[in-house]
Amino acid sequence: MVASSWSAGISLYGVLAVLGIAGRLEWIQSPTLLQQTWFIIAAVVLFVVELVVDKIAIVDSIWDAVHTVLRPVGGALIGGLAPGQAAPLPVLLALGAVLALSSHSAKASVRAMVNASPEPISNVVVSTLEDGLVGMVMALAIAYPQVALVITAVLAVLSGLVAVVLFRTARATWRRLRRRFSSRPAVDPPGAPG
């Protein structure tokens, strides 16, 4: 549950597809809704769309902005629907949402910084690394859940820190730019009395 909710903050549709397929193959217990054929097909189609969109600078940031609500909600639902959980439902929902929000915030912050670079390759590289990270975490969650729990806990802390640092950096940069442009002396138009 922890690994899936955190991973949903980066690739919600990929995680839903993996959970549905793994549940259908009886590798894990997953909610029956996720195992429905129509649900798996929809998740795979949306995952493919996200896979392409995520490689295109600026478009990926728009996609991330739309998913600022969707990914944490998805993480919450993954946490709340996870079978065999002993914690109360509100705790599971909150934990799932916070985990997904931490990874989503780091992803969106990193992407905003990468999109500022002039060359196009870095976006594809970062997106591919994110996909690989989610794939690794989900594979561990299925094969070695305890190992995935520890790794995801570390990743959640790191992604929270990355998001905070990058947000503060962006805010400080914005303030410097505002000060620079607001402190420029006004230039009189040519021919104005001086």
BELPE-V676862 format. One record per run of one state. SS is the DSSP state (H for helix, E for strand, L for the rest). FROM is the first residue (numbers start at 1). LEN is the number of residues. If there is no record, write none. Layout:
ss | from | len
SS | FROM | LEN
SS | FROM | LEN
This chain:
ss | from | len
L | 1 | 1
H | 2 | 23
L | 25 | 7
H | 32 | 4
L | 36 | 1
H | 37 | 17
L | 54 | 5
H | 59 | 23
L | 82 | 7
H | 89 | 27
L | 116 | 5
H | 121 | 23
L | 144 | 1
H | 145 | 38
L | 183 | 12
